[in-house]
Amino acid sequence: MIKSKETLKNIIPYQTDKYYSEWTLKLDSNENAYGAFNSVIDSIKNFDPNKIKYYPAYGALLDKLASLTNSIPDNFILTNGCDEAINLVLSAFLDKNDEVLSYSPTFSMPELYCSIIGAKFKKIKYNNRWEFSLSDFISNIDDRVKILYLTSPNNPTGDVIQKKDIENLLTTYKDKLVLLDCTYFNYSSYNIQDYFSLVNRFDNLAILKSFSKDYALAGFRLGYIYSSPLIINEVKKVISPYSVNACALNSGLVALNNRNEFEEIRLKINKSKEKLVAALNSMGFRAYNTEANFILCDFGEYADFIYNKLLTKNIKVKYFKGIEGLENTFRITAPRLEDVDKLIDAIKPRDLLVFDLDGVVFDVKKSYREAIKKTYNYFTKLTLDDVAIQEVKNLGSMSNDWDVTEFLIKKAGVKIDYNQMVKVFQDFFFVPNKVGSKGLIDNEENVLDKSFFDKILEYADCAVFTGRPCIEAFYSLEKFGIKKCFSYFICNEDVDGNYKPSPYGLNKIKKNTTYKKILYFGDTVDDIKAGVDASVDTYGIIPPCAPNPETTKQKMFEMGAINVFDNKKDLLNSLIKGDMICKQ
């Protein structure tokens, strides 16, 4: 295989959506929630078809930008979004081993482009959330730094850099190029002309601007670079000809001619942010208002749960999971003012229903139970029935089917190596890299199906507490299309060896989720004991494979189950029509 350039070796490609999705609220990419101006939409409907067959001509839009900035068209170059603008400037001015200095966290693409070139992206951490410090920035400038990359308002922190600080850098470091990304500036309370006025005074400033966030033209990919003609001329050497299409040009020009339409949107977005920040802070989270069209919120230990909880309601936000400096934070695009309550209601605590999987959500008679029988037969050459398995399950401290299998084999007088037994069991049950059927796991049936959870999710949130390894739990949940119904998962690997009947897993759920109350549903005496010891409302479910339902039910009541349900219909009726969960 032909090798790519060395600088690409450790680069992970930027991930984008393959298909349009019908989100209830799409709040992850900072698009303008109100959409393109009516004037722009009308212009698209009436777009001159003759312009499609010719290469685009950029003069009209360049002239408009020049007139708005009291400059000349040679001060501008149009780009395919702001991403291309960043890449072009870095490609034109950076050599391998040069350095770019920036604050962190910030927009991710400049660092990626630097890596491709072989340059270093040097990051300074905020000392205070989220305040730009000129002195800290200057203290990190040395001879290796060639470009000072700044975003104002910054993405994702939303802070604005004062004009005087930009002016200080331009004056002090005339041998450095200040690359200033102003994508979100029209949402701020500042006047962008304060920045633009600096271009005519300094030839080491390049301002980047996009039409995506304010003018809602993200789908057309339109941006520009505003700088001195000398810098613009260098950038022209690396840009592809005609990278901006004719329809984008037309829409950008119409948007600039109707800028007054944006002011009403900006005011609504500000009200939306204020309302959302106040609501989140009142819930105990730490929300930051910004000078952009998004907010940043730290959800602490509840981040995983809240993120998945929003996904169950078809709401998408940007989760900076594992990103240094942004741990547990979401960047949330400001929704339309009329949609704020919908987002707030989706985050508010509700009753949390926690489900064991085997015997509750899935009928495992033909999967796990069959794997126990086959493994037992493999080592003992004997036949095992369901009654014998259930009797062991009812003993307690036997929630793990590997342990059940070992117990039964040893009871038959056969000595085995535990690890070897587990391997044999898994070869029967689940081989993830196997082509076609993965094993007996594909024989199990879905008892509590998507229609069940769709009804439950109208009133409550759902979580999983299972002894299955994550890979097996997620495989079956995804196969039956119900994984997205759950907001939190505790699997075999998540309990540090504290398996049921230990309440460890449920206590972990209590610590990392928000709820009014927790209801736990299990099919074994170990499940019931775990729930009771965790001090949550605990209910039994008679598994479809139970050979003696009444005996199992009696055992569950003896362990402290509040109630025991024989089937899905009874459970659903009690949840929806009864008073088990709060429906407000």
MARVEX-731703 format. One line per 2 residues: number of its first residue (from 1); for each residue x, y, z of C-alpha. Coordinates in nm, 2 decimals, decimal comma, always signed. Layout:
REM residues N
NUM> X/Y/Z  ...
REM end
This chain:
REM residues 584
1> +0,00/+0,00/+0,00  +0,12/+0,35/-0,08
3> +0,20/+0,54/+0,24  +0,06/+0,89/+0,30
5> +0,28/+1,18/+0,41  +0,44/+1,14/+0,75
7> +0,24/+1,43/+0,91  -0,09/+1,24/+0,85
9> +0,02/+0,94/+1,06  -0,15/+1,02/+1,38
11> -0,44/+1,24/+1,25  -0,79/+1,13/+1,32
13> -1,03/+1,26/+1,04  -1,30/+1,51/+1,14
15> -1,63/+1,32/+1,18  -1,94/+1,46/+1,00
17> -2,29/+1,32/+0,97  -2,35/+1,10/+0,67
19> -2,72/+1,17/+0,64  -2,97/+1,44/+0,74
21> -3,15/+1,34/+1,06  -3,48/+1,46/+1,18
23> -3,39/+1,59/+1,53  -3,65/+1,73/+1,76
25> -3,38/+1,99/+1,85  -3,04/+1,99/+1,67
27> -2,82/+2,20/+1,90  -2,47/+2,06/+1,85
29> -2,32/+2,26/+1,56  -2,43/+2,62/+1,64
31> -2,64/+2,67/+1,33  -2,88/+2,96/+1,34
33> -3,19/+2,80/+1,48  -3,42/+3,04/+1,30
35> -3,28/+2,95/+0,96  -3,20/+3,16/+0,65
37> -3,37/+3,50/+0,60  -3,69/+3,50/+0,40
39> -3,52/+3,72/+0,15  -3,25/+3,46/+0,10
41> -3,50/+3,18/+0,06  -3,69/+3,38/-0,20
43> -3,37/+3,45/-0,39  -3,29/+3,08/-0,40
45> -3,64/+3,00/-0,54  -3,58/+3,26/-0,81
47> -3,21/+3,18/-0,87  -3,11/+3,24/-1,24
49> -3,06/+2,90/-1,39  -2,82/+3,04/-1,65
51> -2,56/+3,10/-1,37  -2,55/+2,72/-1,31
53> -2,38/+2,64/-1,63  -2,10/+2,90/-1,59
55> -1,82/+2,93/-1,34  -1,91/+3,18/-1,07
57> -1,80/+3,54/-1,08  -1,72/+3,69/-0,74
59> -1,72/+4,06/-0,81  -2,06/+4,16/-0,68
61> -2,01/+4,00/-0,33  -1,66/+4,14/-0,30
63> -1,78/+4,48/-0,39  -2,05/+4,46/-0,12
65> -1,80/+4,35/+0,14  -1,57/+4,63/+0,05
67> -1,84/+4,89/+0,07  -1,95/+4,76/+0,42
69> -1,59/+4,79/+0,55  -1,48/+5,11/+0,38
71> -1,21/+4,92/+0,20  -1,14/+4,77/-0,15
73> -1,23/+4,43/-0,30  -0,86/+4,34/-0,30
75> -0,88/+4,32/+0,08  -1,10/+4,01/+0,05
77> -1,09/+3,65/-0,07  -1,40/+3,43/-0,06
79> -1,37/+3,08/+0,08  -1,57/+2,76/+0,11
81> -1,67/+2,83/+0,47  -1,44/+2,95/+0,75
83> -1,27/+2,61/+0,77  -1,12/+2,66/+0,43
85> -1,02/+3,02/+0,52  -0,82/+2,89/+0,82
87> -0,66/+2,62/+0,62  -0,56/+2,86/+0,34
89> -0,39/+3,11/+0,57  -0,20/+2,84/+0,76
91> -0,10/+2,67/+0,43  +0,02/+3,00/+0,28
93> +0,23/+3,11/+0,58  +0,34/+2,81/+0,78
95> +0,64/+2,59/+0,72  +0,71/+2,27/+0,89
97> +0,82/+2,32/+1,25  +0,67/+2,67/+1,27
99> +0,44/+2,73/+1,57  +0,09/+2,87/+1,61
101> -0,01/+3,01/+1,95  -0,36/+3,00/+2,07
103> -0,58/+2,97/+2,38  -0,73/+2,63/+2,47
105> -1,00/+2,51/+2,44  -1,08/+2,66/+2,10
107> -1,20/+2,55/+1,76  -1,04/+2,22/+1,67
109> -0,97/+2,26/+1,30  -0,66/+2,49/+1,32
111> -0,47/+2,23/+1,52  -0,56/+1,96/+1,27
113> -0,44/+2,18/+0,98  -0,11/+2,25/+1,16
115> -0,05/+1,88/+1,21  -0,10/+1,82/+0,83
117> +0,16/+2,09/+0,76  +0,40/+1,96/+1,03
119> +0,37/+2,27/+1,23  +0,30/+2,29/+1,61
121> -0,02/+2,42/+1,76  +0,08/+2,56/+2,10
123> -0,20/+2,60/+2,35  -0,24/+2,81/+2,65
125> -0,49/+2,71/+2,92  -0,73/+2,96/+3,07
127> -0,64/+3,05/+3,43  -1,00/+3,17/+3,49
129> -1,31/+3,04/+3,32  -1,33/+3,19/+3,06
131> -1,12/+3,51/+3,05  -0,86/+3,60/+2,79
133> -0,54/+3,72/+2,95  -0,32/+3,93/+2,73
135> -0,03/+3,90/+2,97  -0,05/+3,51/+2,98
137> -0,07/+3,51/+2,60  +0,23/+3,74/+2,55
139> +0,44/+3,54/+2,80  +0,42/+3,24/+2,56
141> +0,52/+3,42/+2,24  +0,88/+3,34/+2,13
143> +1,07/+3,33/+1,80  +0,93/+3,00/+1,70
145> +0,57/+3,14/+1,70  +0,48/+3,27/+1,36
147> +0,10/+3,30/+1,38  -0,12/+3,41/+1,67
149> -0,46/+3,24/+1,63  -0,75/+3,40/+1,82
151> -1,12/+3,34/+1,81  -1,36/+3,61/+1,93
153> -1,61/+3,51/+2,05  -1,42/+3,19/+2,12
155> -1,57/+2,85/+2,04  -1,67/+2,69/+2,28
157> -1,61/+2,93/+2,56  -1,78/+3,23/+2,42
159> -1,55/+3,50/+2,55  -1,46/+3,82/+2,35
161> -1,11/+3,96/+2,32  -1,10/+4,34/+2,36
163> -1,00/+4,55/+2,06  -0,72/+4,71/+2,26
165> -0,56/+4,36/+2,33  -0,57/+4,28/+1,96
167> -0,42/+4,62/+1,88  -0,14/+4,56/+2,14
169> -0,05/+4,23/+1,97  -0,05/+4,39/+1,63
171> +0,17/+4,67/+1,74  +0,41/+4,47/+1,95
173> +0,46/+4,17/+1,72  +0,47/+4,31/+1,37
175> +0,66/+4,00/+1,26  +0,37/+3,77/+1,36
177> +0,05/+3,72/+1,17  -0,26/+3,77/+1,39
179> -0,53/+3,53/+1,26  -0,86/+3,65/+1,41
181> -1,16/+3,42/+1,36  -1,48/+3,63/+1,40
183> -1,74/+3,37/+1,30  -1,97/+3,44/+1,59
185> -1,91/+3,81/+1,63  -2,24/+3,93/+1,50
187> -2,41/+3,77/+1,80  -2,20/+3,96/+2,05
189> -2,28/+4,30/+2,21  -1,97/+4,45/+2,04
191> -1,94/+4,62/+1,71  -1,74/+4,42/+1,45
193> -1,63/+4,74/+1,28  -1,39/+4,79/+1,58
195> -1,20/+4,48/+1,45  -1,25/+4,56/+1,08
197> -1,10/+4,91/+1,13  -0,77/+4,75/+1,23
199> -0,71/+4,60/+0,88  -0,65/+4,93/+0,72
201> -0,39/+5,02/+0,99  -0,20/+4,69/+1,02
203> -0,07/+4,46/+0,75  -0,02/+4,16/+0,99
205> -0,39/+4,10/+1,06  -0,62/+3,85/+0,88
207> -0,98/+3,84/+0,99  -1,19/+3,54/+0,91
209> -1,57/+3,54/+0,89  -1,84/+3,29/+0,80
211> -2,20/+3,32/+0,68  -2,29/+2,99/+0,85
213> -2,38/+3,10/+1,20  -2,54/+3,44/+1,18
215> -2,68/+3,43/+0,82  -2,78/+3,06/+0,84
217> -2,60/+2,96/+0,53  -2,40/+2,67/+0,68
219> -2,53/+2,44/+0,40  -2,38/+2,67/+0,13
221> -2,03/+2,68/+0,29  -1,95/+3,05/+0,25
223> -1,69/+3,26/+0,42  -1,41/+3,51/+0,36
225> -1,08/+3,64/+0,46  -1,04/+4,02/+0,52
227> -0,68/+4,14/+0,52  -0,42/+4,35/+0,35
229> -0,38/+4,30/-0,03  -0,04/+4,16/+0,03
231> -0,17/+3,88/+0,25  -0,47/+3,82/+0,03
233> -0,24/+3,78/-0,27  -0,03/+3,51/-0,09
235> -0,35/+3,32/+0,00  -0,46/+3,33/-0,36
237> -0,16/+3,12/-0,45  -0,29/+2,82/-0,25
239> -0,67/+2,84/-0,30  -0,85/+2,63/-0,56
241> -1,02/+2,82/-0,83  -1,39/+2,87/-0,79
243> -1,41/+2,71/-0,45  -1,73/+2,91/-0,38
245> -2,04/+2,82/-0,58  -2,27/+3,05/-0,76
247> -2,58/+2,98/-0,54  -2,37/+3,05/-0,22
249> -2,25/+3,38/-0,38  -2,60/+3,49/-0,45
251> -2,73/+3,40/-0,11  -2,44/+3,58/+0,07
253> -2,51/+3,89/-0,13  -2,88/+3,89/-0,05
255> -2,81/+3,83/+0,32  -2,57/+4,13/+0,33
257> -2,83/+4,34/+0,16  -3,09/+4,24/+0,42
259> -2,88/+4,25/+0,74  -3,16/+4,42/+0,93
261> -3,34/+4,08/+0,93  -3,07/+3,95/+1,16
263> -3,12/+4,19/+1,44  -3,45/+4,05/+1,54
265> -3,30/+3,70/+1,54  -3,01/+3,82/+1,76
267> -3,24/+3,96/+2,02  -3,44/+3,63/+2,03
269> -3,12/+3,43/+2,06  -3,00/+3,64/+2,35
271> -3,33/+3,60/+2,53  -3,31/+3,22/+2,46
273> -2,96/+3,20/+2,62  -3,06/+3,40/+2,92
275> -3,36/+3,19/+2,99  -3,17/+2,86/+2,94
277> -2,87/+2,97/+3,16  -3,10/+3,07/+3,44
279> -3,29/+2,74/+3,43  -2,98/+2,53/+3,42
281> -2,82/+2,72/+3,71  -3,14/+2,68/+3,91
283> -3,11/+2,30/+3,86  -2,77/+2,31/+4,02
285> -2,56/+2,29/+3,70  -2,30/+2,55/+3,60
287> -2,40/+2,73/+3,29  -2,21/+3,00/+3,12
289> -2,37/+3,27/+2,90  -2,16/+3,37/+2,60
291> -2,12/+3,64/+2,34  -2,21/+3,38/+2,07
293> -2,52/+3,19/+1,98  -2,45/+2,91/+2,22
295> -2,40/+2,85/+2,59  -2,16/+2,63/+2,77
297> -2,27/+2,42/+3,06  -2,09/+2,19/+3,31
299> -2,30/+1,90/+3,41  -2,04/+1,74/+3,64
301> -2,09/+1,37/+3,72  -2,43/+1,38/+3,55
303> -2,29/+1,46/+3,21  -2,32/+1,11/+3,06
305> -2,67/+1,06/+3,19  -2,80/+1,40/+3,07
307> -2,64/+1,36/+2,73  -2,80/+1,02/+2,67
309> -3,13/+1,14/+2,83  -3,14/+1,42/+2,57
311> -3,07/+1,17/+2,29  -3,37/+0,96/+2,40
313> -3,58/+1,27/+2,34  -3,41/+1,32/+2,00
315> -3,22/+1,63/+2,11  -2,86/+1,66/+2,01
317> -2,60/+1,88/+2,18  -2,22/+1,89/+2,16
319> -2,06/+1,68/+2,44  -1,69/+1,75/+2,50
321> -1,64/+1,41/+2,67  -1,28/+1,36/+2,77
323> -1,16/+1,69/+2,63  -0,91/+1,85/+2,86
325> -1,05/+2,17/+3,02  -1,40/+2,09/+2,91
327> -1,47/+1,76/+3,09  -1,84/+1,71/+3,15
329> -1,94/+2,02/+2,95  -2,19/+2,06/+2,67
331> -2,20/+2,33/+2,42  -2,56/+2,39/+2,35
333> -2,67/+2,60/+2,05  -2,93/+2,85/+2,16
335> -3,27/+2,71/+2,04  -3,55/+2,92/+1,91
337> -3,71/+3,11/+2,20  -4,03/+2,90/+2,17
339> -3,82/+2,58/+2,20  -3,63/+2,67/+2,52
341> -3,90/+2,51/+2,75  -3,88/+2,19/+2,55
343> -3,51/+2,17/+2,62  -3,54/+2,26/+2,98
345> -3,82/+2,00/+3,03  -3,60/+1,73/+2,87
347> -3,33/+1,80/+3,12  -3,54/+1,82/+3,44
349> -3,53/+1,52/+3,67  -3,80/+1,26/+3,63
351> -3,86/+0,91/+3,78  -3,58/+0,68/+3,67
353> -3,67/+0,32/+3,58  -3,37/+0,08/+3,60
355> -3,40/-0,25/+3,42  -3,20/-0,57/+3,44
357> -3,17/-0,72/+3,09  -3,17/-1,10/+3,11
359> -3,52/-1,23/+3,19  -3,66/-0,88/+3,20
361> -3,59/-0,70/+2,87  -3,48/-1,02/+2,69
363> -3,61/-1,38/+2,70  -3,28/-1,57/+2,74
365> -3,42/-1,92/+2,74  -3,26/-1,99/+2,39
367> -2,95/-1,79/+2,46  -2,80/-1,77/+2,80
369> -2,99/-2,07/+2,94  -2,90/-2,27/+2,64
371> -2,53/-2,18/+2,67  -2,54/-2,30/+3,03
373> -2,68/-2,63/+2,92  -2,44/-2,68/+2,63
375> -2,14/-2,58/+2,84  -2,26/-2,82/+3,12
377> -2,29/-3,10/+2,86  -1,95/-3,02/+2,72
379> -1,77/-3,09/+3,05  -2,00/-3,34/+3,21
381> -2,16/-3,52/+2,91  -2,48/-3,49/+3,10
383> -2,81/-3,32/+3,03  -2,93/-3,02/+3,23
385> -3,29/-2,89/+3,25  -3,44/-2,55/+3,33
387> -3,56/-2,65/+3,68  -3,20/-2,72/+3,79
389> -3,08/-2,39/+3,65  -3,36/-2,19/+3,82
391> -3,31/-2,36/+4,15  -2,94/-2,24/+4,15
393> -3,06/-1,89/+4,05  -3,30/-1,89/+4,34
395> -3,02/-1,97/+4,59  -2,88/-1,61/+4,56
397> -2,53/-1,48/+4,48  -2,57/-1,65/+4,14
399> -2,66/-1,37/+3,91  -2,36/-1,44/+3,68
401> -2,43/-1,72/+3,44  -2,06/-1,82/+3,43
403> -2,08/-1,88/+3,81  -2,41/-2,07/+3,77
405> -2,25/-2,30/+3,51  -1,94/-2,36/+3,72
407> -2,16/-2,44/+4,03  -2,36/-2,69/+3,83
409> -2,06/-2,86/+3,67  -1,88/-2,89/+4,01
411> -2,20/-3,02/+4,16  -2,19/-3,30/+3,90
413> -1,85/-3,39/+4,04  -1,64/-3,26/+3,75
415> -1,33/-3,04/+3,82  -1,27/-2,76/+3,57
417> -1,06/-2,46/+3,51  -1,28/-2,15/+3,54
419> -1,12/-1,96/+3,25  -1,15/-2,25/+3,02
421> -1,51/-2,30/+3,11  -1,58/-1,93/+3,04
423> -1,41/-1,96/+2,69  -1,63/-2,26/+2,61
425> -1,94/-2,08/+2,73  -1,86/-1,77/+2,52
427> -1,79/-1,98/+2,21  -2,14/-2,11/+2,24
429> -2,30/-1,78/+2,34  -2,13/-1,49/+2,16
431> -1,83/-1,45/+1,92  -1,83/-1,08/+1,82
433> -1,60/-1,11/+1,52  -1,78/-1,42/+1,38
435> -1,93/-1,37/+1,03  -2,31/-1,42/+1,02
437> -2,47/-1,54/+1,35  -2,26/-1,44/+1,65
439> -2,39/-1,74/+1,85  -2,68/-1,83/+2,08
441> -2,72/-1,46/+2,16  -2,90/-1,43/+1,83
443> -3,17/-1,67/+1,95  -3,29/-1,45/+2,23
445> -3,62/-1,26/+2,20  -3,72/-0,91/+2,30
447> -3,98/-0,90/+2,58  -3,99/-0,53/+2,66
449> -3,97/-0,39/+2,31  -3,95/-0,04/+2,17
451> -4,32/+0,02/+2,18  -4,31/-0,05/+2,56
453> -4,02/+0,19/+2,62  -4,17/+0,46/+2,39
455> -4,47/+0,47/+2,62  -4,26/+0,47/+2,94
457> -4,03/+0,75/+2,81  -4,33/+0,99/+2,79
459> -4,32/+0,99/+3,17  -3,99/+0,86/+3,30
461> -3,62/+0,80/+3,21  -3,47/+0,45/+3,18
463> -3,14/+0,30/+3,27  -2,98/-0,05/+3,26
465> -2,81/-0,24/+3,54  -2,70/-0,58/+3,41
467> -2,43/-0,84/+3,47  -2,37/-0,87/+3,10
469> -2,04/-0,74/+2,96  -2,09/-0,41/+2,78
471> -2,03/-0,56/+2,43  -2,30/-0,82/+2,48
473> -2,55/-0,58/+2,64  -2,50/-0,32/+2,36
475> -2,51/-0,58/+2,09  -2,86/-0,70/+2,19
477> -2,99/-0,36/+2,27  -2,89/-0,23/+1,93
479> -3,01/-0,54/+1,75  -3,36/-0,48/+1,89
481> -3,34/-0,10/+1,83  -3,38/+0,00/+2,20
483> -3,03/+0,11/+2,31  -3,13/+0,47/+2,26
485> -3,42/+0,43/+2,50  -3,17/+0,42/+2,79
487> -2,98/+0,71/+2,94  -2,73/+0,52/+3,16
489> -2,57/+0,18/+3,16  -2,41/-0,03/+3,43
491> -2,26/-0,35/+3,29  -2,03/-0,62/+3,42
493> -1,71/-0,41/+3,38  -1,86/-0,11/+3,56
495> -1,89/-0,26/+3,91  -1,52/-0,33/+3,99
497> -1,61/-0,70/+4,08  -1,90/-0,60/+4,31
499> -2,15/-0,81/+4,13  -2,51/-0,86/+4,23
501> -2,65/-0,90/+4,50  -2,41/-0,61/+4,58
503> -2,59/-0,28/+4,55  -2,27/-0,12/+4,41
505> -2,41/-0,08/+4,06  -2,74/+0,08/+4,17
507> -2,55/+0,31/+4,41  -2,34/+0,42/+4,11
509> -2,65/+0,49/+3,92  -2,78/+0,70/+4,22
511> -2,46/+0,90/+4,22  -2,44/+0,97/+3,85
513> -2,80/+1,04/+3,75  -3,07/+1,29/+3,83
515> -3,41/+1,16/+3,93  -3,72/+1,20/+4,15
517> -3,71/+0,84/+4,26  -3,56/+0,52/+4,13
519> -3,76/+0,20/+4,05  -3,55/-0,12/+3,98
521> -3,68/-0,42/+3,79  -3,51/-0,76/+3,81
523> -3,58/-1,13/+3,76  -3,37/-1,29/+4,03
525> -3,34/-1,29/+4,41  -3,00/-1,13/+4,36
527> -3,16/-0,84/+4,17  -3,42/-0,79/+4,45
529> -3,16/-0,79/+4,73  -2,94/-0,54/+4,53
531> -3,24/-0,31/+4,50  -3,35/-0,34/+4,86
533> -2,99/-0,28/+4,99  -2,96/+0,02/+4,76
535> -3,28/+0,16/+4,91  -3,47/+0,20/+4,58
537> -3,82/+0,08/+4,50  -3,76/-0,27/+4,38
539> -3,99/-0,49/+4,17  -3,97/-0,85/+4,05
541> -4,03/-0,97/+3,69  -4,10/-1,34/+3,64
543> -3,86/-1,44/+3,36  -4,03/-1,61/+3,06
545> -3,79/-1,91/+3,10  -3,88/-1,97/+3,47
547> -4,01/-2,33/+3,51  -4,17/-2,26/+3,85
549> -4,31/-1,91/+3,84  -4,49/-1,92/+4,17
551> -4,18/-2,04/+4,35  -3,97/-1,76/+4,20
553> -4,24/-1,51/+4,28  -4,25/-1,62/+4,64
555> -3,87/-1,60/+4,67  -3,88/-1,24/+4,54
557> -4,14/-1,13/+4,78  -3,94/-1,29/+5,06
559> -3,64/-1,08/+4,96  -3,84/-0,76/+4,98
561> -3,99/-0,70/+4,64  -4,27/-0,44/+4,65
563> -4,45/-0,63/+4,38  -4,38/-0,90/+4,12
565> -4,52/-0,89/+3,77  -4,59/-1,19/+3,55
567> -4,59/-1,02/+3,21  -4,52/-0,70/+3,02
569> -4,89/-0,61/+3,00  -4,94/-0,60/+3,37
571> -4,62/-0,41/+3,42  -4,71/-0,15/+3,16
573> -5,06/-0,10/+3,30  -4,92/-0,06/+3,65
575> -4,67/+0,20/+3,53  -4,89/+0,40/+3,30
577> -5,23/+0,36/+3,47  -5,12/+0,32/+3,83
579> -4,93/+0,55/+4,06  -4,59/+0,38/+4,05
581> -4,44/+0,67/+3,86  -4,50/+1,05/+3,86
583> -4,66/+1,16/+3,53  -4,62/+1,53/+3,57
REM end
